[in-house]
Amino acid sequence: MNPEDLVTAVKEAFGQYPEDVLGPIKMADEGFGWLREILITIQREVEGENFALRVAKLAAAGAYLADDIGSYCGAEHETMRQKLQESGVI
């Protein structure tokens, strides 16, 4: 299949150009990275305070989830980008 047909197939499948299909995944990857940093900062701010145990645990859980989901989204973004590059679509 030639690259023009692949672009058409992606547009038909996703309703967007290939670069636009990858945009939300890249945004999620970056956003989860920012969220992780925010939650780690909250966690560090409350460490050492007796009343803050629950806040520290929530911040740690949020940081873990953000890191895990961010890693997943980042890997998916790279996989999709590589497949599109290998096929000559982008």
Phi, psi and omega in degrees: 000132181279161184303323180296320177294324179293318177300316178298318180296318178295316178299321178290320183288317186252346183073017182214163172290155183307317180299323181287331178295323182282341185306309181298326179292318178295319179297317178297318178302311180293317182297319178293327175296316177296317179299318179302314181297319178299313182292323176296320178297316177300314181301314181292326180295326185263355180297140179093351179261128181298318184286350188262011184303315181296317179298318179297319179293320178295317179297319179296318178296316178298318179296319178298311180297315180299318180294315182295312180292321177299318178297317179298311181298319179298318179294318178297318179301313182295319179298313180295319180297316180298317179298318178292322178292317180299327181273356179081013181285320177234000000 
